[in-house]
Amino acid sequence: MRSLRLATSAALPYALSVLLAGPALADMSTAVRSDAYPVKGLDQPAEILIDHWGIAHIYAKSNRDALFLQGYNAARDRLWQIDLWRKRGLGRLAESFGDDFAERDRAARLFLFRGDMDKEWVSYGPNAKSFAEAFVAGVNAYVSEVQAGSKPLPIEFSLSGSKPEIWGPEDVVRIRSHGLTRNVSSEVKRALVTCKADIDADRLRSKLEPEWKPEVPQGLDPCIIPADVLKDYDWATDSVDFSPPKKKAELYDPQPFLDKADGAVDNIGSNNWVVAPARTATGRPILANDPHRAHSAPSLRYMVHLNSPDMSVVGAGEPALPGISIGHNGTIAFGLTIFNVDQEDLYVYQTNPDNPNQYKYKDGWEDMTTVEETIAVRDGEPRKVSLKFTRHGPVVKTDDENHRAFAVRSVWMEPGTSAYFGSSDYMTARNWNEFLTAMNRFYAPSENQVYADTQGNIGWVAAP
């Protein structure tokens, strides 16, 4: 087990790092290593123990320092991953990787949260903003050390000729495009099937549960919906691909989207369950959680153990988010899997023949909101883009010839819907009532949440 004792630069001139090997770990450890260094921004001396599985156990004298060190350690372990997550989500890839990513950046910016940040922070509960600020301060402390040359630059940055960037707390929550919502693509496919046959034929493609008879909205011709209507949505939500650049005409092909089976993520069997103490041999509840997600290197999960006088939580979260979303805190345990809910819609508008920036709403014409932004481009000229929005969401495609516009409405546009960040509230709950209060503020992604506590209580809640 490796132990990193970290100090503020003001409190001590150094921090101590020791590699400890107990009897049970002796065969796994061959050396003892100690380091000493300050960490700027840490309020009080703290310690990180790295066990033989590589999991960090963080011991701090305050919640703030525990979350600070979570961010610091996540950057130490996963800097390329979380920096790329941020650049992708904020639409800042072209600045690091060149013009081939400018269109992706434009698409990503369509799906950023642009609402009131005060309402946004309040939506997650009382600790959301302070947790995010502490976590980001820790990330930035490590990034600053890398920029200063006191910590090594990960090889991915050297290979790509890029550099890690400094974060803002709002970056943690404004990015929505990594969340799982999914159903707008199914709605588009339903329209394409209906155009080719009829809406009943779509039952062969996708079974609706619970049973439901869909209808074509009055006045809508499903055949006017282009196959590539979700190009911007797909670019905004897809993972970053560093394959050799393609010709612009080949940058987007809707066929893989059309061929992809619906529910592929769910069909691999994500599950969880909880057993009451009356049904176990130990007389204690048992909770199991198996949220199947695609394998990746590095993983989309990141395990950590956070300890302070007011908090002790251990489990898995996302590398770029503070806290954990799956695990326990010594009093309660919690686990999640996907719960399918309709959280997206495709809107089809009639546009004004005399003014394509106006769309029909109720009995009149309404102006689209236009946001002008500049995308910085590595080794190229900055690109100016116009992002258009209706009252329902970002405009992803226009058809001037037929006077139509298409927009995606998503929960992402509402306060409190940054994926998994609601766990910053429920991970410190001490009982079912506190957990349920926090879950009533959890909006994205939609989840089955199971619960157990040391008093023998178990529970389940669908969120939202």
N, C-alpha and C positions, 0 to 999 in steps of 0.2 A: 504494500500500500504506500502510495506517495503522498506526502503531506506538504502543502504549500502554505506557509504562514506569511500573510501579506500585511504590510503596514502602510499607513499614509506617509508621504514624504516629510510631513511636518512632525509626526509623532516619533518616528524612528528613522535612522539613516538607512535602514535595510529591512528586508523581509526574508524570512528563513524558509527554505524548502527542504524537506527530508523525505527520503524513501524508506519506509518501514516495512519489514517483513516479519510477520508473526509465525509461530510454528506451523500453522495450517497452510501458510503461503510460502514457506521456505523453499519448496521445490519450484515455485513459480518465479522467484526473485533471485537475481544474481548480484545485485549491487545496491548500495545505499548512496543516494545523491542528495546534496543539499545546495540550495541557492539562496541568495539574499538580494532582495530588491524592493524599492518602494513602489506603490501604485498610486499615482496622482488621482485624487477624487474620492478615495476611500476615506470615510469619516473616522473609523477606528480600526486598529489591527484586527485581522480576521484570518481564517484558515480554510484551505481547500484540501480535503483528503481525496486522492484518486485511488480507487480500489483496483483489484487485479482484472476487473472487467472494463476498466476505463471510465467508470461512472464517478462523477464528481460529487462529493459530500461537502457542502459549504457551511461553515460555522462562522456566524457574524454576530455582532452585538446589537444589531437593529435589522428590521425588515428591509430598510433602505439599502444597507450594506450587503445583505444577502442577495437582493435582486441585482444590485450593482455587480456583484461578483458572478452572478449567473450570466449577465451580459458579457462581462470580461472573459469568463471561461468559454462561453459559446463562441466568442470571436477568436479565442486562442485555439479552439478545436476546429471551428467550422467557418473561418472568415470568408473564404471564397464562396461557400454556399449561401451564407446570409447576405453577403454583399451583392451577389447576383440576384437573390430574391428581391432585395430592395430596388436595384436598378431595373429589373424586369417590371416590378409592380408600379413603380413611379414613372415608367417610360423614359429611362435614362440610359438605355443600352447603347444607342448610337454614339453617345459621347465617349464611351470607352472602346467600342468595337467597330465603329464605322457606319457608313451610309446604308449598308444592307439591313440594318436594324431600325432605320428611321420610321418605316411604316408600322412596325411592331410597336414602337414607342407611341406613335399617334394613337393606335388602337388602345393601348394600355391606359392612356390618359383619359379616354372616354369613360372608363369604368372606375376611376378614382372617386372616393367619397369627397364631395365638394360642399357639404353642408356645414352647419354651425358646429364648431369644435367644442364649445361648452356643452351643448346638448349631447354631442358624441361621447365625451368623457363621462358625463353623468349617467348615460345609458347603461354603462357596465357596472356601476356600483361605486362605493366610496373610495376604493383603493386604486382604481384603474389608472388615473393620470399619474399618481405618485409612483406606482409600480413601473409604468412605462418609462417615466423620466429616469428612474434609478437604473433600469435595465439598459437603456440607451446610453446613459452616462458611462456604464461599464464597457459597453461595446466601443464607444468613442475613446475611452482610456486606452484600450488595447490598440485600436486603429492608430491613435496618436503615437504610440510606441513604435508601431511598424513604420509609420511615416518618418519618425525621427531616426530610424535605423537601429533602435535598441532591441527590437524583436524582428525575427526574420520575415521577409515577404513570402507568403505561400507561393509555390511554384506555378500555380495556375495564373497568377497575375503576371509573373515573368514571361510565361509562354504567350500570353495574350497581349502583353505590353500595356496592361491596364493597372490601375491603382485602386485600393479600397477607399471609400468615401466616408465622411462624417455623417452621422444620422441626426434627425430631429425626432422628438418623441411622437409627433403626429405621423411620422412615417410608419410606425407600428400598426396604426389603425386605419389610415386612409387607404391602404392597399387592400382591395377586396378580391382581386381576380384570381387568388389562389384557393378561394373557397369552393366547396362542392354544392352546387345548386342544380345544374344539369337539365332541367326539363324544358328549357326553351328550344333546345335542339330537337327534342321529341315532338314539340308542337310544329316545328317547321317540317319535319319528316311527315307528320300527319297531313299537313296541307299538301305536300307533294304527292303522297299516295292518293289523297282525295281527288286531286287534279287528274291523275291517271285513271282512277277507277271511281270509287265513292268512299264516303267516310266509314262505312261498315267494313270495307276491305282492310282498313288500318288495324282491325282487331287481329289480323294475321301477323302483323308486325309487333304489336305491343299490347299486352293484356293490362287493362286498367283495373286497379285494386284500390278501394272497393269498386264494385261494378258500377259503371257509369256510361251513359249514352251521350257521347259528344255530339255537338251540332255545329254546322258551319254558321258563323255569325251572319246576321242579316246584312246583305249588301256586299259581302266579301266574295270575290272570285279567287279561290285558292290558287288558280293557275297564274296569278300575277306575282306570286311570291317567288323571287329568284332562288335558284339552288345555292347561290353563294351569298345569300342575305346575311349569314352569320360570319362572314370572313373576318370582320373586325373583332367579333366576340371570340372566335377561335384563336386569332393571333394574340389577343389579350390574355387568354387563359392557358395557352399551350406552354409547355416547357421550352427553355431556350435551346436552340439547335445551332451548333457550331460547325455543321457540315459545310463543304465548299459552297460559296455563293452561287445562286442560280440566276438565270435570266429573269427579269422582272415579270415577264409573261408567265413564268412558271412558279412564281412566288407563292401562289395560292391555288390549290386544286380542291374543289368541294367534294370530289368523289370519295376520298377516305372518310369524310364526315358522313356521306350518304350511306356508305357501306358498313359503317361501324354499328354493331349491335347495341340497341338501347339497354341500359342497365348493366353494362359490362362490369362496372365497378362493384355493383351489388351482387351480381351473380357468382362472385367468387366466395361468398359465404360469410360476410362479416356477422359477428354474433356476440352477445353477452348474456349473462344470467346471474341470478343471485338466489341463494338457498337460505331459508329461515333456520334459526338455531334448533328448532324442534325436529328438523329433518337431517341433522348432521351428527356424526359420531362424537364430535367435540363439544356439542352444545353451543357452538358459536356460528354466526352466519358465514357463508362462503360466497365471495363475489369473484366472478371470472369475466375477463374482457378480452375479446379477440377482434379488434377493428381491422379487418383485412384491407391493406392498401398495397399498391404496387411496390415491389422491391426497387430500391435505388441505392446508389453509392455516391455520396453518403445518404443515410436514411433520412426520411422526412420527419422522423421522430428524434427527440433528443432527451435522454434520461438525466435526471439531476435530483439531488437531495438538498433541500434548503432548510437551514436551521438558524433561528434567532430566538431571543427570549419569548417572543409572541407567536412563533411559527415553526412548525416542523412538518414539511411536506416532501414526499418522495414519489416519483413516477415519471411519466413521459409527457413531454409537451412538444412544441414546434421550436426548432432552433432559433428562429427570429422573434419569438414571443416570450415575455416574462411568465414565470410560473409553470405549472403543469396542468394538463387537462385530463389525465388518466392516472390514478394512483390512490394514495391515502395520506392522511395527516395525523395519524395516531389516534384519532377519534372516529373519523368517518372514512369510508372508502368509496370510490366512484369510478365508473367506466362508461364509455360511450361507443355507439355504432350509429350508422346512418338510419334516419327515419324519413322516408320519402314524403315530401310535402311540395306542393306547387308553390315555388318561390320566384318564378320568372314567367314573363309573357312577352310575346312579340306583338307590337302595335303596328297596324297598317293605317296610314293616314292619307287622306286626299289633300294635295297641296294646291295652293292658289295658282292658277295659270298665269296670273299677272305678277305674282310674287312668290317664287319657289321657297322663300324662307318663312312662309306662313302655312299653317296646316289647319284643317277643319277641326274645330272642337265645339261640340254642341251645335249652336246655331250661328256661329261666326268663325272668323279667321283669327288665329292666334299666332303671334310671332315666336319663332324658335329663338332660344337663347344661344348666342354665339360667343365662344371663348377663344380668343386668339392667343396662341402660345408659340414659343420658339424651341425647336429641338436642336441642341448642340450636336455636331457631327465631328467625330474624330477625322482629321485629315481632309475636312471638307467644309463647305459653307453651311452655316446654320440654316435650318429649314423652318419656315413659318407655316403653321397649320391652323386651320379653323375647325374647332370642335363645336358641333351643333347639338342642342338638347331641346327636347320637348318637356312638358310638365311631367311626363311619365318616365323619361330616361334618355340616354344618348341615342342620337340618330346614327344607325350603322350602315344605312344605304339609302340612296335616293334614286328615283326613276323619273327624270324630268320629262321624258317623252310621254309617259302615261300619268304624269302628275301624281306620283306616289312617293311617300317617304316611309321608312321603317325604323322603329326604335325598339330597344329592349328595356322592359321594365323589370327591375330586380330588387330584391330585398337589400342588395348592396347599397342602394341609394338612400336607405333609411339609417338614422343614427343607431349605433349599437350592433351593427351587423358585420364587423370585422371577424373573419373566421376564427373560432376557438378562443378569441380574446376574453369572452365572457367567463372563461375558467379562472381568470384572475380574481373573480368574486367568489365562486363556489369552492375553490380549493382550500379556503381558510374557514369554511363553515364548520360548526361544532355539533350540529344536530340536524334532524330532518327539516324543521321549520326554517332554519337559516339556509339550508341547502335549497329548499323549494323556493324561497324568496329570491335567491340568486338565479335559479333556473328559470324563473319567470321573466328574467331579464336576458336570457340567452336566446339569441335569434338565429345565428348562423354558425356552421351549417346545421340544418335540422337533424336532431339526434334522438336516439333512444338512450336515456341515461338511467343506469342502475345504481343503487345506493345500499350501503350497509354501515352499521356503526357498532361501537363496542358495547352498547346497551342491548344489542340483539335485534335492533330494528332493521328492516329491509324496505326498499321502495323502488319504484320505477316512475319515470316521468318522460313524456314526449315533449321535446323542446324544439320549436316554440309550441 
